[in-house]
């Protein structure tokens, strides 16, 4: 398929604007309508899934150019988005050295440091002089370096000895040895470290790149800040999906098929529906109390929603603190103490509001009958108990999931709310039975 004439070229900004709503076939067509310079910039800025879509939609003769434009780590990311039966054909488009690098990267888990790293980094020997090192770096930069953040000093067995910043190298005396200029206190990550932990280390240490070492401390590559930006967005999206009560989606919303969307949402909805059946069972258990004091049913939504809301708040705070590394498993006791205190205080605030509301409505509309003060006491005391329990449950559930080896983000807001609904009803009607016994019950 020939390139379109100049009169049919598409502006880069126009394609960026309409890209999310285009079907895969239209995306390829729009991409081929860009001029060469715009196409280069646009292709390199795309996510791996979109790059894979473009590559598979291009004529076979055009794929080689775009495959060879990608760095090895980016190529590996693209191949992981391609159906298995089409990977070999794309791999054959690469030159031999790049193919070996990409094959090595594909051996790592996609979400591990090894799967993120680039094997192309600036390296030098410790016995070089500063002038020799600068000349050597210049030759590397002309050939196969993806980025130039730091230069890494390696011995003959490729063990990491230290790191040299370009500032220190250029300001050093021409005859100074690299081993005398390098920093030996280097932050590193193992090749099997999870990408979320790598992102946290880079953020905490304010790094632009971090070396990746294998079990024998051979340096295998570097993870750069631009890789981590994608990781942070991916992890945040996954956590938001889980916290919203659905399985994490692997593709952008508009590129996810309707069936995949339904399947991702149906599982959790079914689990939550089964959980809510327990709420109906709890209501049936207190059917006698509701029949004798119908006014109690008026406050059921108020009680259970307050508990669910407080639990969701606590879960959100704890899960985010865990994600940022601010809270560890060993901190569960401190968190429990803080959240019980916070839950009790919040419950008292809501109890006061509920008390004022019942008294005010009784004065204006005579809604709750002669025992309205007891009703107000039952509702207020229940709110304190339910909000405290909701806060405690929401804060502790992420710790339980982490201890069992699950993602704390699975303690989604709907899940916490469903858990608190059942217990909230039990607390409410038990409290009402105690306070209203001998009068309305």
C-alpha positions as CSV (number, residue, x, y, z in Angstrom):
1,X,0.0,0.0,0.0
2,X,1.6,3.3,-1.1
3,X,1.8,6.3,1.2
4,X,-1.0,8.9,0.6
5,X,-0.2,12.0,-1.4
6,X,0.7,15.3,0.4
7,X,-2.8,16.6,-0.2
8,X,-4.2,13.8,1.9
9,X,-1.8,14.2,4.9
10,X,-3.3,14.3,8.4
11,X,-2.2,16.8,11.0
12,X,-0.5,15.3,14.0
13,X,-2.7,17.2,16.5
14,X,-5.9,16.1,14.7
15,X,-4.9,12.4,14.9
16,X,-4.1,12.8,18.6
17,X,-7.5,14.3,19.3
18,X,-9.5,11.6,17.5
19,X,-7.2,8.6,18.4
20,X,-9.2,7.3,21.4
21,X,-12.4,6.9,19.4
22,X,-10.9,5.3,16.3
23,X,-11.3,1.6,15.5
24,X,-8.0,-0.3,14.9
25,X,-8.3,-0.2,11.1
26,X,-8.9,3.6,11.2
27,X,-6.0,4.1,13.5
28,X,-3.6,2.5,11.0
29,X,-5.1,4.5,8.2
30,X,-4.7,7.7,10.2
31,X,-1.2,6.8,11.1
32,X,-0.2,6.2,7.5
33,X,-1.6,9.7,6.6
34,X,1.0,11.4,8.8
35,X,4.1,12.9,7.4
36,X,7.4,11.1,8.2
37,X,8.5,13.4,11.0
38,X,5.1,13.4,12.7
39,X,4.7,9.7,12.3
40,X,8.1,9.1,14.1
41,X,7.1,11.3,17.1
42,X,3.6,9.9,17.2
43,X,4.7,6.2,17.1
44,X,7.3,6.5,19.8
45,X,4.8,8.3,22.1
46,X,2.2,5.6,21.8
47,X,1.5,2.9,24.5
48,X,2.8,-0.6,23.6
49,X,-0.7,-1.9,22.9
50,X,-1.3,0.9,20.3
51,X,2.2,0.4,18.8
52,X,1.3,-3.3,18.4
53,X,-2.0,-2.4,16.7
54,X,-0.1,-0.2,14.2
55,X,2.6,-2.8,13.5
56,X,0.1,-5.5,12.8
57,X,-2.0,-3.3,10.6
58,X,0.9,-2.1,8.4
59,X,2.0,-3.9,5.2
60,X,4.8,-6.4,5.9
61,X,7.3,-4.3,4.0
62,X,6.8,-1.3,6.4
63,X,7.0,-3.1,9.7
64,X,10.8,-3.5,9.7
65,X,11.4,0.2,9.8
66,X,9.2,0.8,12.8
67,X,10.3,-2.3,14.7
68,X,14.0,-1.3,14.4
69,X,13.1,2.2,15.6
70,X,12.1,0.9,19.1
71,X,14.6,0.4,21.9
72,X,14.9,-3.3,23.1
73,X,12.8,-2.8,26.3
74,X,10.1,-1.0,24.2
75,X,10.2,-3.8,21.6
76,X,9.7,-6.4,24.4
77,X,6.7,-4.5,25.7
78,X,5.2,-4.4,22.2
79,X,5.8,-8.1,21.7
80,X,4.0,-8.9,24.9
81,X,0.9,-7.2,23.5
82,X,1.0,-9.2,20.2
83,X,-0.7,-12.6,19.8
84,X,1.8,-15.4,20.4
85,X,1.5,-16.8,16.9
86,X,2.6,-13.4,15.4
87,X,5.6,-12.7,17.7
88,X,8.1,-14.8,15.7
89,X,7.4,-12.9,12.4
90,X,8.1,-9.6,14.2
91,X,11.2,-10.9,16.0
92,X,12.7,-11.8,12.6
93,X,12.5,-8.2,11.6
94,X,15.2,-7.3,14.2
95,X,18.9,-7.4,13.7
96,X,20.7,-10.2,15.5
97,X,22.1,-8.2,18.5
98,X,18.8,-6.6,19.2
99,X,16.9,-9.9,18.8
100,X,19.2,-11.4,21.5
101,X,18.6,-8.5,23.8
102,X,14.8,-8.7,23.3
103,X,14.7,-12.4,23.8
104,X,16.6,-12.0,27.2
105,X,14.1,-9.3,28.3
106,X,11.1,-11.5,27.4
107,X,12.4,-14.2,29.7
108,X,11.5,-11.9,32.7
109,X,8.1,-11.3,34.1
110,X,6.4,-8.3,32.5
111,X,5.9,-6.6,35.9
112,X,9.4,-7.3,37.2
113,X,12.5,-5.0,37.1
114,X,14.1,-7.2,34.5
115,X,11.1,-6.8,32.3
116,X,11.2,-3.0,32.6
117,X,14.9,-2.5,32.1
118,X,16.9,-1.4,29.1
119,X,20.1,-3.4,28.5
120,X,21.7,-0.4,26.7
121,X,23.5,1.8,29.2
122,X,26.8,3.7,29.4
123,X,29.5,1.5,30.9
124,X,33.2,1.9,31.5
125,X,36.2,0.3,33.2
126,X,37.6,1.5,36.5
127,X,41.2,1.8,35.2
128,X,40.2,4.3,32.5
129,X,41.3,7.9,32.8
130,X,38.7,10.7,32.6
131,X,39.7,11.6,29.1
132,X,39.6,8.0,27.9
133,X,36.2,7.5,29.6
134,X,34.8,10.6,27.8
135,X,36.0,9.4,24.4
136,X,34.6,6.0,25.1
137,X,31.2,7.4,26.1
138,X,31.1,9.5,22.9
139,X,31.6,6.3,20.9
140,X,28.9,4.5,22.8
141,X,26.5,7.4,22.4
142,X,26.9,7.2,18.6
143,X,26.0,3.5,18.5
144,X,23.6,1.7,20.8
145,X,22.8,3.8,23.8
146,X,19.2,4.5,24.6
147,X,19.8,7.0,27.3
148,X,22.7,8.9,28.9
149,X,21.9,9.5,32.5
150,X,24.9,8.1,34.3
151,X,27.9,5.9,33.4
152,X,28.3,2.7,35.2
153,X,31.6,1.3,36.2
154,X,31.9,-2.5,35.7
155,X,34.7,-5.0,36.2
156,X,35.7,-7.7,33.7
157,X,32.9,-10.0,35.0
158,X,30.3,-7.2,34.6
159,X,29.9,-6.7,38.4
160,X,28.8,-3.2,39.2
161,X,31.6,-1.3,41.0
162,X,30.2,2.3,41.0
163,X,28.6,5.1,39.1
164,X,29.9,8.3,37.6
165,X,27.9,11.4,36.9
166,X,28.8,13.2,33.7
167,X,29.4,16.4,35.7
168,X,32.0,14.7,37.9
169,X,33.6,13.1,34.8
170,X,33.9,16.3,32.9
171,X,35.2,18.3,35.9
172,X,37.8,15.7,36.8
173,X,41.5,16.0,35.9
174,X,42.1,14.5,32.5
175,X,44.5,11.9,33.9
176,X,42.3,11.0,37.0
177,X,41.2,7.4,37.1
178,X,37.5,6.5,36.9
179,X,37.8,4.5,40.1
180,X,38.8,7.7,42.0
181,X,35.9,9.7,40.6
182,X,33.1,7.2,40.8
183,X,30.6,6.9,43.7
184,X,30.5,3.4,45.2
185,X,27.3,3.8,47.3
186,X,24.9,2.9,44.5
187,X,21.2,2.2,44.9
188,X,20.3,-1.0,43.0
189,X,17.3,-3.3,42.5
190,X,17.3,-7.1,41.9
191,X,16.0,-8.3,38.5
192,X,13.0,-10.0,40.0
193,X,11.7,-7.0,42.1
194,X,8.1,-6.0,41.4
195,X,7.7,-2.9,39.3
196,X,5.7,-1.2,42.0
197,X,8.6,-1.5,44.4
198,X,11.0,-0.3,41.8
199,X,8.8,2.8,41.2
200,X,8.7,3.4,45.0
201,X,12.6,3.3,45.3
202,X,13.1,5.6,42.4
203,X,10.6,8.1,43.9
204,X,12.0,7.9,47.4
205,X,15.6,8.2,46.2
206,X,14.8,10.9,43.6
207,X,16.6,9.0,40.9
208,X,16.4,9.2,37.1
209,X,17.7,5.7,36.6
210,X,18.5,2.7,38.8
211,X,20.8,-0.3,37.9
212,X,19.3,-3.8,37.8
213,X,21.4,-6.7,39.1
214,X,21.0,-10.4,39.0
215,X,21.5,-12.8,41.9
216,X,25.4,-12.8,41.3
217,X,25.3,-9.0,41.2
218,X,26.1,-8.8,37.5
219,X,24.6,-5.6,36.0
220,X,21.9,-6.4,33.5
221,X,20.4,-3.0,32.7
222,X,18.8,0.1,34.0
223,X,15.2,1.1,34.7
224,X,14.7,4.8,33.8
225,X,12.3,7.4,35.0
226,X,10.3,7.4,31.8
227,X,9.6,3.6,32.3
228,X,8.4,4.3,35.8
229,X,5.9,7.0,34.7
230,X,4.1,4.3,32.7
231,X,4.3,1.9,35.7
232,X,2.8,4.4,38.1
233,X,-0.1,5.1,35.7
234,X,-0.6,1.3,35.2
235,X,-0.5,0.5,38.9
236,X,-2.8,3.4,39.8
237,X,-5.3,2.4,37.1
238,X,-5.3,-1.2,38.4
239,X,-5.8,-0.2,42.0
240,X,-8.7,2.2,41.0
241,X,-10.4,-0.6,39.1
242,X,-10.1,-3.0,42.0
243,X,-11.2,-0.4,44.5
244,X,-14.2,0.3,42.4
245,X,-15.2,-3.3,42.7
246,X,-14.2,-4.9,39.3
247,X,-11.3,-6.8,37.9
248,X,-8.5,-4.7,36.5
249,X,-8.8,-4.1,32.8
250,X,-5.7,-4.7,30.6
251,X,-6.6,-2.2,27.9
252,X,-8.0,1.4,27.8
253,X,-11.7,1.7,28.3
254,X,-12.6,2.4,24.7
255,X,-10.4,-0.5,23.5
256,X,-11.9,-3.1,25.9
257,X,-14.5,-5.3,24.3
258,X,-18.0,-5.2,25.7
259,X,-17.8,-8.9,26.7
260,X,-14.5,-8.3,28.5
261,X,-16.1,-5.3,30.3
262,X,-19.1,-7.4,31.4
263,X,-17.0,-10.3,32.5
264,X,-14.7,-8.0,34.6
265,X,-17.7,-6.4,36.3
266,X,-20.0,-9.4,36.6
267,X,-17.7,-11.4,38.9
268,X,-17.5,-8.8,41.6
269,X,-21.1,-7.8,41.3
270,X,-22.1,-11.4,41.8
271,X,-19.9,-11.7,44.9
272,X,-21.4,-8.5,46.3
273,X,-24.9,-9.7,45.5
274,X,-24.4,-12.9,47.4
275,X,-23.0,-10.8,50.3
276,X,-26.0,-8.5,50.2
277,X,-28.2,-11.6,50.6
278,X,-26.9,-11.8,54.1
279,X,-28.4,-8.3,54.6
280,X,-31.8,-9.7,53.6
281,X,-31.3,-12.6,56.1
282,X,-30.5,-10.1,58.8
283,X,-33.6,-8.1,58.1
284,X,-35.7,-11.3,58.2
285,X,-34.2,-12.2,61.6
286,X,-35.5,-8.9,63.0
287,X,-38.8,-9.1,61.3
288,X,-40.7,-9.1,64.6
289,X,-39.0,-5.9,65.8
290,X,-39.7,-4.2,62.5
291,X,-43.4,-5.2,62.6
292,X,-43.8,-3.9,66.1
293,X,-41.9,-0.7,65.6
294,X,-42.1,0.2,61.9
295,X,-40.4,3.5,62.6
296,X,-37.1,1.6,63.0
297,X,-37.2,0.6,59.3
298,X,-37.0,4.3,58.4
299,X,-33.4,4.6,59.7
300,X,-32.0,1.4,58.1
301,X,-30.6,3.1,55.0
302,X,-29.1,5.9,57.3
303,X,-27.4,3.4,59.6
304,X,-25.9,1.0,57.0
305,X,-24.8,3.8,54.6
306,X,-23.0,5.6,57.4
307,X,-21.1,2.4,58.3
308,X,-20.3,1.7,54.7
309,X,-19.1,5.2,54.0
310,X,-16.8,5.3,57.1
311,X,-15.4,1.9,56.2
312,X,-14.7,3.0,52.6
313,X,-12.9,6.1,53.9
314,X,-10.7,4.1,56.2
315,X,-9.9,1.5,53.5
316,X,-9.0,4.2,51.0
317,X,-6.6,5.9,53.4
318,X,-4.9,2.6,54.5
319,X,-4.6,1.2,51.0
320,X,-3.0,4.4,49.7
321,X,-0.6,4.5,52.6
322,X,0.4,0.9,51.9
323,X,0.9,1.7,48.2
324,X,3.2,4.6,49.1
325,X,5.1,2.6,51.6
326,X,4.0,4.7,54.6
327,X,2.4,1.8,56.4
328,X,3.8,-1.7,56.8
329,X,2.2,-4.9,58.1
330,X,3.8,-4.5,61.5
331,X,1.9,-1.2,61.9
332,X,-1.5,-2.8,62.1
333,X,-1.9,-2.3,65.9
334,X,-1.1,1.4,65.7
335,X,-3.5,1.8,62.7
336,X,-6.3,-0.1,64.6
337,X,-5.9,2.2,67.7
338,X,-6.0,5.3,65.5
339,X,-9.0,4.2,63.5
340,X,-11.0,3.0,66.5
341,X,-10.5,6.4,68.0
342,X,-11.4,8.1,64.7
343,X,-14.4,5.9,64.1
344,X,-15.8,6.6,67.6
345,X,-15.3,10.3,67.2
346,X,-16.9,10.3,63.8
347,X,-19.8,8.2,65.1
348,X,-20.4,10.7,67.9
349,X,-20.6,13.5,65.3
350,X,-23.1,11.6,63.2
351,X,-25.0,10.5,66.3
352,X,-25.4,14.1,67.3
353,X,-26.7,15.0,63.9
354,X,-29.2,12.1,64.0
355,X,-30.4,13.1,67.4
356,X,-31.0,16.7,66.3
357,X,-32.8,15.5,63.2
358,X,-35.2,13.2,65.0
359,X,-36.0,15.7,67.8
360,X,-36.5,18.5,65.2
361,X,-38.8,16.4,63.0
362,X,-40.8,15.3,66.0
363,X,-41.3,18.9,67.0
364,X,-42.4,20.0,63.5
365,X,-44.3,16.9,62.2
366,X,-44.9,14.6,65.2
367,X,-43.4,11.8,63.1
368,X,-42.0,9.4,65.6
369,X,-44.6,9.0,68.3
370,X,-44.4,9.5,72.1
371,X,-41.2,7.4,72.5
372,X,-39.2,9.5,70.1
373,X,-36.5,10.2,72.6
374,X,-35.9,6.4,72.9
375,X,-35.9,6.1,69.1
376,X,-33.4,9.0,68.9
377,X,-31.2,7.3,71.5
378,X,-31.3,3.9,69.7
379,X,-30.4,5.6,66.4
380,X,-27.6,7.7,67.9
381,X,-26.0,4.8,69.9
382,X,-26.3,2.6,66.8
383,X,-24.5,5.2,64.7
384,X,-21.6,5.3,67.1
385,X,-21.3,1.5,67.0
386,X,-21.8,1.0,63.3
387,X,-19.4,3.8,62.3
388,X,-16.8,2.6,64.7
389,X,-17.1,-1.0,63.4
390,X,-17.1,0.2,59.8
391,X,-14.0,2.3,60.3
392,X,-12.2,-0.6,62.1
393,X,-13.2,-3.1,59.4
394,X,-12.2,-0.8,56.5
395,X,-8.8,-0.2,58.0
396,X,-8.0,-3.8,59.0
397,X,-9.2,-5.6,55.9
398,X,-6.3,-4.4,53.7
399,X,-3.9,-5.8,56.4
400,X,-5.6,-9.1,56.4
401,X,-5.5,-9.3,52.6
402,X,-1.8,-8.3,52.5
403,X,-1.0,-10.9,55.2
404,X,-2.8,-13.6,53.1
405,X,-0.8,-12.6,50.0
406,X,-3.5,-10.7,48.1
407,X,-3.6,-7.2,46.8
408,X,-4.9,-4.8,49.5
409,X,-6.7,-2.9,46.8
410,X,-9.1,-5.8,46.6
411,X,-10.6,-4.4,49.8
412,X,-12.8,-2.4,47.5
413,X,-15.3,0.2,48.7
414,X,-18.3,-1.9,47.6
415,X,-16.8,-5.0,49.4
416,X,-16.3,-3.0,52.6
417,X,-19.8,-1.5,52.4
418,X,-21.4,-5.0,51.9
419,X,-19.5,-6.3,54.9
420,X,-20.6,-3.5,57.1
421,X,-24.2,-3.6,55.9
422,X,-24.8,-7.0,57.6
423,X,-23.1,-6.2,60.8
424,X,-24.6,-2.7,60.9
425,X,-28.1,-4.2,60.8
426,X,-27.2,-6.5,63.7
427,X,-25.8,-3.7,65.8
428,X,-28.8,-1.4,65.0
429,X,-31.6,-3.8,65.8
430,X,-29.8,-5.2,68.9
431,X,-29.3,-1.7,70.2
432,X,-32.9,-0.8,69.5
433,X,-34.1,-4.0,71.2
434,X,-32.2,-3.1,74.3
435,X,-33.3,0.6,74.4
436,X,-36.9,0.2,73.3
437,X,-37.6,-3.0,75.2
438,X,-40.8,-2.5,77.4
439,X,-42.0,0.4,75.3
440,X,-42.2,0.0,71.5
441,X,-40.7,-3.6,71.6
